Amino acid sequence: MKLTRRDFLKVSGAATAGLALSGLGIDFSPVEAYAWELRTREAKETPTICCYCAVGCGILCQTDKKTGQVIYTEGDADHPINGGSLCAKGASVYQLARNDKRVTNVLYRAPNSDKWQVKKWDWALKEIAKRVKKTRDASLVEKNEQGQVVNRCNGIASVGSAAMDNEECWLYQAMLRSLGIVYIEHQARI
Amino acid sequence: MGSNAAETHPVSFRWVMKAKDKGGTLIHVDPRYTRTSTKADIYAPLRPGTDIAFLGGMIKYIIENKKYFLDYVIDYTNASYIVGEKYEFKDGLFSGFNAEKKAYDSSTWAYAMDEKGVPKKDLSLQDPHCVFQLMKNHYSRYDLDTVSSVTGTPKDDLMKVFAAFSSTGVPGKAGTIMYAMGWCQHSVGVQNIRTISIIQALLGNMGIAGGGVNALRGESNVQGSTDAGLLFHILPGYNPTPTAALPTLADYNKKYTPSSKDPLSANWWQNRPKYIVSMLKAFYGDAAKPDDDFAYNWLPKGDEGKYYGWLDLFDAMYNKQLKGFFAWGMNPACSGANSNKTREALANLEWMVSVNLFDNETASFWKGPGMKPGKIKTEVFFLPCATFLEKEGSISNSGRWAQWRYKAQEPEGMSKRDGDIIYQLFLQIRELYEKDKKAKFPNPILNLNWDYATDRKFDPHLVAKTINGYWTKDTAVGDKTFRKGEQVAAFAMLKDDGSTACGNWIYCQSYNQDGNNMARRDKTDYSGIGLYPKWSWAWPVNRRIIYNRASVDPAGKPWNPKRTVVEYIADIKDGKYLPGGTWKGDVPDGPWPPLRNPDGSAREDAKLAFIMKPDGYASLFGPGLKDGPFPEHYEPLECPVDKNPFGAQLTNPIAATLKSDKDSIMSCDPRFPFVGTTYRVSEHWQTGVITRHMPWLIEAEPQVFIEMSEQLARLKGISNGEKVIVQSPRGSLEVVAIVTKRLKPFTIQGQEVHMVGLPLHFGWIYPKNGGDSANLLTPSVGDPNTRIPESKAFMVNVLKKGA
């Protein structure tokens, strides 16, 4: 079967939807063979682990060498847990790689305002740091009512995040504890 | 039980189906008939919140029909221990109950000790005060009729499940449990899991291939984030957070380092001081000095008896006790129980930081339903973070495999990796403290190790190496000298004198002198049981099945030689093992020889199987929990009945409850006559912040719905596909009705009880007509041990819209 590029795009949209929803009853093998060739010609393969539940399925990402953007994702056939298979969420990871609804700017909502404003990172981190310091210094309790040493910041709380990597989680808790925060919680509690 | 693996952890179910193909029996016990049920050999319905009644009935069945694995029970569980005379269970309460304090004095549950300080035992299991007999007596009340009247499970189904599961209590068979939030989110959550742990210990199913009690964790790294101590009650590596009552490191170590007088007990937690000191060295480096308690004083301390958990946190915020808040990769405006309370609480803050991929109901709470932005002062900073495809690092799955993943593209737009945000934010904070000579208590901030960047960017390898641990000075151990800065090989080498730094002792070995073990991709599996020991790395010390010393008989030979996990190999002379023996197979729970020689004689150099338990045995009797040493059925705090046939106590007497005006609970109230529960669907994840924005997924599951039985639909005049209003004492929600045969009414204590269920993935922000969060309905009450909210059983009403 010879496919023109236009034919390919037409069928390929259906094929990828089929991956997510499965079982359309159409033989896509010629398309898949062509897609494979296209994908491997210009792409770099990167293994990762799915971001959803904790089964820990392997996913392979194909990144376009020219644009640096992920162009395709699939189950990692070599992975001992999933052997290439993925659930609907895992199979949709490509749509997370390319998603126009993502917020990719720093936003700020002022007191009593009804809208977001776009801001710069440098400004936001400095402003947050000022608030952390102000609140911490105002609410740091060195001794509790019984006179016991607690060195605790009562005014700040944090939730999150099981969505971070181990290294980020560890670093985050170290920061929170150095600030004296004890209201530290995340997804494991709920 | 407590999970719907086929839909919520679909790829885990791939392995269930493989087991089924090999002749395994699949049992599904669940309030709803789901896709897991469709694949089950036996399906049994039960009313939400009655798992202990169900499983208590199974314990009674196992004991009375002698289905337990006797040798395992005697050698590896505390069945033979004698409990002290003060222990009693009466009228639904355990001894030591203090109604005023809503707490138990667990000293009344202590074991009777012999003159050496080791618990007394009766290996015949006949002593009326031994654990086995107390347990038999405790569950004698859990007869089929009573269990069925509480759970609503037909008696035939109970018998089928009991017979099938308890048939695994023989050496050649294995039974496993896959549970999820269906067990945790109850006011008896921990005891739900305790009940199955008792069953698995009775049946000899712990530590063996195909056995265990498996938590199907819901977040890709919720195992790792818990390991890292991102919780109010634990530091990294499951070390409790210090409290005000423990002013010095010595006080802390005294309270939390268990001791055992039994020479056969490994009592692994006796090593806790090494782990705490090494952690403090990882935090504070040279500033953590031996003569200053290694900066223990710099760790914040909660007040004794006060909780800082999820429910408490939002209660404090609601009561205007908090000013600043980080919602990092979380959406509490939809994810926590009693979301209306949470949403109002957010308006009491001065400032909030939301770190996320997408706009969400927490970040934009100020423009949510019923909110008036002009009256809400909270400043909100939204920081866009990178997706998992845009960064490198490790995550830990439900099987404790820490798997390294790699960056496939650069962070989109202005988004940053979480690691960079944390790293840079702390630099900014520290700079302010460096400039302000009058800043309050600056030392922990000024001295925190923060050398985690390469080219000024967060470097996950540097943190991973600190988590693993390194030598802080040249140190000789035996005939080998370790150089300052060298990675520590494994946690057995950690020290309590400051010569090692280790961020999280259970991850020691993950990134050692051999390199990044989490990145390994070698599929060699010589175990034959799918351990894949060279694929990634599992904590602790790459052990794939914990408590694997229980998979062998006391002489170290596998109970089931066809499914060997570990086996002791040594030369034998005159019926005794000679020195120099080794374990083959999985990494054993310690190197010590097995309990007995081939001729049955006891060995003094052996250790008991359950090395993390102070006494070395699996706990059939568990005196360490807050709400009782044996699980007891209590109704959910919001329930459809006013009597508990098992005892005079209706609900968990020490369940976590709160007192704000938003914390109403209404049992047996005619305004809320139906049992409600929440769950997930395959296509969405958590509050749906990510999955609602995936076009394929939102097309498949576009909006919140409520499932109800045909009987209830008839009763309320509701047709399939109609809009209905569901109400609880805490909130209401408009949803689409799905009228289905998958749900059936229960017969509870002679009454028909209806149940409805809703998925929890939706929120007002997107998609426009997707509806809102099911957690508007759930109660902010919870388990007394974990303080996890009771989201899985509560009371609601359902009305046709406009009726």
Interface residues (C-beta under 8 A of the other chain):
Chain A: A17 A20 L21 T46 P47 T48 I49 C50 C51 Y52 C53 A54 V55 G56 C57 G58 C61 T63 G68 Q69 V70 T73 D78 P80 I81 N82 G83 S85 L86 C87 A88 K89 G90 A91 S92 V93 Q95 L96 A97 N99 K101 R102 V103 T104 N105 V106 L107 Y108 R109 A110 P111 N112 S113 D114 W116 W121 A124 L125 K126 E127 I128 A129 K130 R131 V132 K133 T135 R136 D137 A138 S139 L140 E142 N144 Q146 Q148 V149 V150 N151 R152 C153 N154 G155 I156 A157 S158 V159 G160 S161 A162 A163 M164 D165 N166 E167 E168 C169 W170 L171 Y172 Q173 A174 M175 R177 S178 L179 G180 I181 V182 Y183 I184 E185 H186 Q187 A188 R189 I190
Chain B: T8 H9 P10 V11 S12 R14 Q185 L216 R217 G218 E219 S220 N221 V222 Q223 G224 S225 T226 D227 A228 G229 L230 L231 F232 L235 P236 T241 A244 A245 P247 F283 N297 W298 L299 P300 K301 G302 D303 Y308 G309 W310 D312 L313 A316 M317 Q321 L322 K323 G324 F325 F326 A327 W328 G329 M330 P332 S335 G336 A337 E350 W351 V353 V355 N356 L357 F358 D359 A363 W366 K367 P373 G374 K375 I376 K377 T378 E379 V380 F381 F382 L383 P384 T387 F388 L389 K391 G393 S394 I395 S396 N397 S398 G399 W401 A402 Q403 R405 Y406 K407 A408 Q409 E410 E412 G413 M414 S415 K416 R417 D418 G419 I421 I422 Y423 Q424 L425 F426 Q428 I429 E431 L432 Y433 D436 A439 K440 F441 P444 I445 L448 N449 Y452 F458 P460 V463 A464 T466 I467 G503 N504 Y507 R521 K523 D525 G530 Y532 W535 S682 E683 H684 W685 Q686 I690 T691 H693 M694 P695 W696 L697 A700 Y766 T786 R787 I788 P789 S791
